[in-house]
Amino acid sequence: MSTRELIEGCLHNDTTAQRHFYVNYSPRIMGICMRYASGVKDTELMAAYVFKNLYKELVKCPNDIEMDQWIDERAIWNAIAYLHQDKQRYFIAKTTRYMENKNSTGEPVDEAVLNTEESRKIYLAALHALTPSYRILYNLTYVDGMTPDKIIENLEIARETYKAELEQARFQFKQHLNTYLHENGLRKQ
């Protein structure tokens, strides 16, 4: 079944199409949610929220673009909407600094060291150590490759805020990553 046929089936409440859609897209969407969430339980709750909203939004899926790209983008923005639901946790966490007292080597990260499964887990741990707002900006910019204009528009933030927060997110991510790499013996002091 093609993606377009799956979408059409989902729009007509065909449970077989919905099941196939879920099976086909759950690894991608779980991967997206894992990057934006703060842990396993949060990832699962976020993924359920994303799928629920994605099924509702399939009616808006345009025919003239890559549907996988549209689905990924909608999943990303729904994951962010999920985080924004809990404003208190989102904004309080934004003002909290994680692991500030941990030592960091401050050296640039060698991306080649991130090729093993263990190092990918470390990368994800460093990402999860960021506050939710920093994690969002880091993911949108460096992982999902969204343009600054699109991010600024969708998050409704000022360009200066975006630049300052992104710089801080990048700095903190590198600190966390270096610390975790060192702690796991993948980086020399």
Secondary structure by P-SEA (a helix, b strand, c coil): ccaaaaaaaaaaccaaaaaaaaaacaaaaaaaaaaacccaaaaaaaaaaaaaaaaaacccccccccaaaaaaaaaaaaaaaaaacaaaaaaaaaacccccccccccccccccccccaaaaaaaaaaaaaccaaaaaaaaacccccccaaaaaaaacccaaaaaaaaaaaaaaaaaaaaaaaaaaccccc
